[in-house]
Amino acid sequence: MQITLVRHGESIANIGKYINDDPSKPVGLTDRGITQAESLAQRLRTETFTHAYASEFPRAQQTAAILLRQHDCELIIDARLNERKTGMDGQPVDLFDDQIKRDPLHFKTATGESFLEQMARLRSFLDEIALRYPAGKVLAVSHENPIMAALALTVVDVSSVVFNNLENCGRLDLHWPLPRIK
């Protein structure tokens, strides 16, 4: 299976530099975020997707709707694509960034999840859709943290990707499952 993971377009939380890890809060795209999604939609217009997924967050669903205008795919919502649960909703992003520097793979708040737990969530999603659609070409709209967790599943040194950045409407293309070394 091939999967194209896309980070949502710029959101109100991105410009405000605050954490939004609660999908029930209506944090949508900015005008710039809509333009970013429209630009990516143009670049993706010739690609064929067999299935499409998005997180529960409005900004991811808005981005997916724009990307799918030229594709005949039903959008399926899957919570495993959600933003990392930090337990710090509404707080400044810098505060979370300062906390994870101490232990990037294991740090979590009492109500949050660690990077390693996030990786397990993404592995579950990738494994399931690879079983469902082994020859599929899947589009999945998510968030920077979960996409980095998916990338971490493909490297030997997991800590090397924890602090990677992915621009709004940036994409990561993966083949899943990964080839097995015998």
N, C-alpha and C positions, 0 to 999 in steps of 0.2 A: 504494500500500500504506500502511496505517496501522500504526504500531508503538507499543506502549506499553512503554517501558523502565522497569524497576522496580529500585531498589536493594534488595538483600537486607535482611532484618531485622537488628536489632542482634546482633552476634556477640561471642564471647569476646575476639577481638582488638580490637574496638571499645572494650570496657570496659577492657581492658588497655593500650590506646593503643599497640599495637605493630603492625608491618607483617606481614601474611601475604600474600605473593604467590606462594606455592607451593601449588598445588591438592592435592598429595599429603598435606599436613598436615591432620589432621581438625579444623579450626576450625569449630565449628558455631554455631548460634543460641543465644542466652540465652533464658530464659523470657520476658523482655520482647520479644525478637526474634520469638518464636513468637506472642505476643499481637499484635504489630504486623502480622505477616503475616496472622493471622486477621482482624484489623480491616480490612485492605485487601481481603482476600478477600470480605468482606461488601459492601464498596463496589463491587467488580468483578463481583458475582454476576449482574447483569443485562446485562453486556457479553458479546458473543459473540467468541470468539477462534477463528480458523481454524488457527493454528499456535502452538506454544510452544517457546521456547528458554531455556537457562540456561548459565552458564559451567560450567567443570569443578570449581568450588569447592563443597564440601559446603554452605556457608551459602546459596549461591545456589540450589542444588538443593532444599534443605529449604524455602526460601521458595517456590519454584516449585511444589513438591508441595502446599503449603498453598493457594496461589492457584488451583491447578487442580482442587481437590476438586469444585468445582461446574461444571467445564467438561470437555467431551469432547475433549481434546487430548492427543496423545502429546508427551512432553517430549523435545526433541532437545538434546543437549549440544554446544556449539560453543565451542572454545577462543578464538575471536576476541572473545568476551564476557568473557574472564578479566580479573581485576584487572591493573592496570598492573604490568609487570615492573620492579621497582625495583632488584633486585640487593641489597636491604637487608632481606631476610626476617628477621623476629625482632627487628629493631631498633626503637627508638621512632619513632613517626610524626613527632614534632617534629623529629627529626634529618633526615628526608627533606624535610619542609616548609622547614627552614632552607636546605637545599641548592638547592631549586628556585626560591627567591626570587631568586637571582642571574641565572638564565636560564630562565624558566618553560617556554618552548617547546622548548628544545634540550637542557636538562640531562638527562644520563643517566650511570649508573655503567657500568663496563666490561661488566657482564652485564645491564644494564637496557635500557629503551627510553625514548625521549623522548616528550613529549606529542604532538609532530607524528607520530612513528611510531605511537603509539597511535591517533591520528586516522585514519591510513591503514588500520590494522587494522579499525577500526569502519566506515570507508567500504566496505571489502571485504565485510564482513558485510551491511551495509545494501543495497549494490548487488546482491549475490547473492540475498538473500531477496526483494527487490523484483522481480527478474527471474523468480524461481520463483513468486511469489504476487502478481502485480500488483494484484489486488483483495482481497488478504488483510488480515486484522486480526490482527496478530502480537503476542504477549506475549513479552518477553525479560527475564529476570532476570539482572542483572549487578551491577556495583559502582560506587561513586561516580565514580572516575576515568574509566572507560570511558564512562559516561553523559555526563560533562562533555565528553569528546572527541567524542561524537556530537552534543551540543549545539553544540560549536565548529564543526562542519561546516555549521551553519545561519546563522552570523553572519559579518559582514565582519571585525570585530576579534577574531580568535581569542584573543588574550591576555586579553580581557575576561571569559572564562569559566574560565580555568585555575584560579582560586582560588574559584570558586563552590562552595557546599556543597549537598548533597542529603541530607535526613534519611533515616534507615533506613526502608525501605518507601515512600520518596518515589517519584514517577513523573514521567516525561517522555513526552509524546505527540508523535509526529512523523508527518508524511506524507513518504514517500520514494518516488521521488526528488523532490528539490526542483524547483519550477517553474523552467524555464530562461527567462532574459531574452533576448529576440530583438532 
